[in-house]
Amino acid sequence: PALVPGSWTLVVLPDTQGYSQYRPELFKDQARWIVANKDRYNIKYVLHLGDIVNVNTAFQWTNAQEALFMLDNEVPYALAPGNHDYSTFVAPRSTLFNDFFPLAKYQSWPTFGGVREPGRLDNSYHLFRAGGVDWLVLALEFGPRNGTVAWASQIASNYPAHRKILITHAYMYYDDTRYDWATKGPSQSWSPHASGAASDPDGTNDGEELWQKLVKIHTNWVMAINGHVLNDGLGRLSSTNDFGQVVHQMLVNYQMQPLGGEARLRLMEFRPDGQTVQVKAY
């Protein structure tokens, strides 16, 4: 059983790119484990932090699809595309993502809220109830464009009482701070502002910009979670928003471990006290 009766769990899947390219069985192992343990851990959602594939090719997307589709009708999931999921960032952000994960497939899910752009799953939101609380998950593209941030802000406004979780590919850095191009520039590697996303006519936003424009200014944000960043692939920061509420921000990425991550995933167990979350790598 779950360690504490009455708990429920979110599963976090960062950067599966190495599996999609080289070791698809490890990706499937993750999905099989989630399905096999969904009742034991009361798993409510799976959150993919992006870089689903390493290169935007049909072969790798097929591997990703075969793994993630194992969750269908078992556990709902949210996908936030990473930089490797695109061929180019200049509009319209060319990717096979929407061919292999078509919006029409997800629109009937009871937890599926909607998307920013017709026919594209790049930016989506999800609604579910767990632990007696209503939750909103916003899954945003790598280096979200200005229009995406404005859309996300509107969705957050529409659900003021929901507790909110942001997933996006690049937000926190491994030094326990947010990505902040304006202050730190290229001293932080792999920034959206140093990628093709920076040339998009609608701009790009890093962690600090998302904090200022989205997370800080809306009530009831609880978490922001990202992958993408190498080194130890771990970061954690707690910041207080405009409402005096603490928002927990986390980087988690296992891709630099042996075998592209050894099928590690992160389990976040939400305790019935409504305040405590136990975070583990499995």
C-alpha angles and dihedrals in degrees: 000000000000110000092250119032111243094030124129131200143222118201116214119204114191127188106343090174095117091054094048090052104036114001112035092161090066089054089050090048089059091051093045091051092050092051093045092050102035093108096038091056098027090236110198102176144001116222118201112199098202142263087095086167132022097222125022096246131132091239093059094041089052090055091049092047093051090054101042095042086064085074093058112119088004109068125355118237140197123213125205109187118229132210093269090056089069132067093204136001098211105107127313091033098231114229143144089219094104093047092058097033102037118194092227089066093060103037092084094054110113090226095049112108104179147271139261098235129036112257094006127105093190092108118028142154131215134199127202141149123235135156090011090299133108114236134199121198118193114197111194134186124254110286093000115230120241091255090052092052091049090050092048090049090054092050090050089051090052092059106039095156096048118098106240137218124187121204120186133146101245120032113109129040128218092257091070093256131105122259104268115176094173092060105024104025117180093351084091108065125224095021118168086236090061093049136076087271089075091069094058110119088228092054131229134260131216130199097281091048091049089049093052098040101036122005102041096047101051127071125245102022104154105174146008116197131186143166127192100094122106131199103077090344092224133110138153133187132166116204133176118238129214090277097055092255122136116237117199114215121193140184117201126171129153101175094108091058120096115294090016092295106334089249092292117167134180121243119201111193113198109208123221091246087078091229109067129075120183112207121200139167114227 
